[in-house]
Amino acid sequence: MNTLTKADVLSLSVPERIQLVEDIWDSIVEVPEEVRLTDAQRAELDRRLEAYHRNPNEGSPWGVVRQRIRSGR
């Protein structure tokens, strides 16, 4: 396995660093059982899920949000 140093990461362009973070995040969500939540985090997720169930049409799908973020809007 190759090891990246902080200097290696900082030598990447901003778009390349963003892609690296996305790739890392994607690798983490593949193993959700490895992500430990605090009681406060679990309560917040439960609160948000309940709000979604009360009004599923409020908000925007992740794909739309992601595109807005990438386009700077």
Secondary structure, DSSP 8 states (H G I E B T S, - for coil): -----HHHHHTS-HHHHHHHHHHHHHHHHT-GGG----HHHHHHHHHHHHHHHH-TTSS--HHHHHHHHHHT-
